[in-house]
Amino acid sequence: MAEAIKILNDGSVPPRRQSIYTFLASHEEFKELIGRTLKRVIIDEVDLTTGLYTATVEFEGSGINLSVKMIPSQAIYLAMITGKPIYVTRRLVEMERKMNEEGGEEGGEGEEGETSF
């Protein structure tokens, strides 16, 4: 993914064998197509036994609403290339704050609802 972000930021030439990340970073027409329907990304779940987070990617277009569960890094990448907002649910922010406080770290004040990045 780091290579794709470099291509996105620098306009570098993608390698011959591309990941989906480098492909999307180097093909403006696909980014625009995704950007027309992608509404937002919300980091909204964590599996406490594995520590793995899940994101919901919301698409909206032509009267159809679709929510897709994704790996957060992939969802964040889609939001990055399309300029769409990324949120974290208040519940996860509070959970992290509580875990940090129990671990001896200080937690900061949060907003109600979702936190934007």
PLY file of the C-alpha trace (Angstrom):
ply
format ascii 1.0
element vertex 117
property float x
property float y
property float z
element edge 116
property int vertex1
property int vertex2
end_header
0.00 0.00 0.00
2.92 2.35 0.69
3.92 2.09 -2.96
0.40 3.08 -4.04
0.39 6.10 -1.72
3.74 7.15 -3.20
2.28 6.86 -6.71
-0.79 8.81 -5.59
1.32 11.60 -4.05
4.25 11.75 -6.48
2.63 10.73 -9.75
5.28 7.98 -10.09
4.99 5.34 -12.80
3.37 2.17 -11.43
5.21 -1.17 -11.68
4.38 -3.67 -14.45
2.74 -6.06 -11.95
0.32 -3.95 -9.90
-1.67 -4.39 -6.72
-5.22 -3.06 -6.63
-3.77 -0.13 -4.70
-1.28 0.89 -7.37
-3.86 0.26 -10.09
-6.39 2.60 -8.52
-3.72 5.20 -7.72
-2.67 5.33 -11.36
-6.10 5.20 -13.08
-8.01 8.42 -12.57
-11.17 7.15 -14.29
-11.61 4.36 -11.73
-10.96 6.72 -8.82
-13.64 9.04 -10.19
-16.08 6.17 -10.63
-15.60 5.01 -7.03
-15.68 8.61 -5.80
-19.11 9.20 -7.33
-20.73 6.55 -5.16
-18.50 6.28 -2.07
-20.12 8.29 0.71
-17.89 7.67 3.74
-15.81 5.16 5.70
-16.55 4.34 9.32
-14.20 2.32 11.52
-16.93 0.74 13.63
-16.02 -2.69 14.99
-13.23 -4.46 16.83
-12.96 -8.14 17.67
-11.61 -8.07 21.22
-10.30 -11.62 20.99
-8.14 -10.93 17.92
-7.74 -7.15 18.12
-8.80 -6.83 14.47
-10.84 -3.80 13.45
-13.51 -3.65 10.76
-14.67 -0.70 8.68
-17.98 -0.06 6.97
-17.74 1.55 3.56
-20.96 3.28 2.56
-21.85 3.67 -1.10
-24.80 5.69 -2.35
-25.99 6.27 -5.89
-28.97 5.98 -8.21
-31.28 5.46 -5.25
-29.25 2.48 -3.98
-27.47 2.44 -0.62
-24.87 -0.24 0.02
-22.75 -0.86 3.11
-19.73 -3.13 2.75
-17.57 -4.44 5.61
-13.87 -4.13 4.78
-10.39 -4.33 6.21
-9.83 -0.80 7.59
-6.59 -0.12 5.70
-8.31 -0.90 2.40
-11.37 1.18 3.29
-9.15 4.10 4.35
-7.27 3.86 1.06
-10.53 4.14 -0.89
-11.47 7.21 1.14
-8.00 8.70 0.62
-8.02 8.39 -3.17
-11.53 9.78 -3.45
-11.31 12.52 -0.82
-14.17 11.07 1.24
-14.45 11.36 5.04
-13.18 8.72 7.46
-14.86 8.35 10.85
-14.38 6.25 13.98
-17.45 5.51 16.07
-17.65 7.12 19.48
-17.99 3.66 21.03
-14.57 2.62 19.71
-12.97 5.92 20.73
-14.36 5.52 24.26
-13.25 1.88 24.37
-9.71 2.87 23.38
-9.70 5.70 25.91
-10.79 3.34 28.67
-8.16 0.75 27.74
-5.46 3.46 27.68
-6.54 4.81 31.07
-6.46 1.31 32.56
-3.00 0.87 31.06
-1.78 4.11 32.67
-1.98 6.37 29.61
-4.05 9.53 29.58
-7.03 9.73 27.25
-8.15 12.93 25.52
-11.58 14.45 25.24
-13.71 13.27 22.32
-16.63 14.54 20.30
-20.10 13.02 20.38
-21.05 10.56 17.66
-18.20 9.85 15.28
-14.68 11.16 15.25
-13.35 12.38 11.90
-9.78 12.12 10.64
0 1
1 2
2 3
3 4
4 5
5 6
6 7
7 8
8 9
9 10
10 11
11 12
12 13
13 14
14 15
15 16
16 17
17 18
18 19
19 20
20 21
21 22
22 23
23 24
24 25
25 26
26 27
27 28
28 29
29 30
30 31
31 32
32 33
33 34
34 35
35 36
36 37
37 38
38 39
39 40
40 41
41 42
42 43
43 44
44 45
45 46
46 47
47 48
48 49
49 50
50 51
51 52
52 53
53 54
54 55
55 56
56 57
57 58
58 59
59 60
60 61
61 62
62 63
63 64
64 65
65 66
66 67
67 68
68 69
69 70
70 71
71 72
72 73
73 74
74 75
75 76
76 77
77 78
78 79
79 80
80 81
81 82
82 83
83 84
84 85
85 86
86 87
87 88
88 89
89 90
90 91
91 92
92 93
93 94
94 95
95 96
96 97
97 98
98 99
99 100
100 101
101 102
102 103
103 104
104 105
105 106
106 107
107 108
108 109
109 110
110 111
111 112
112 113
113 114
114 115
115 116
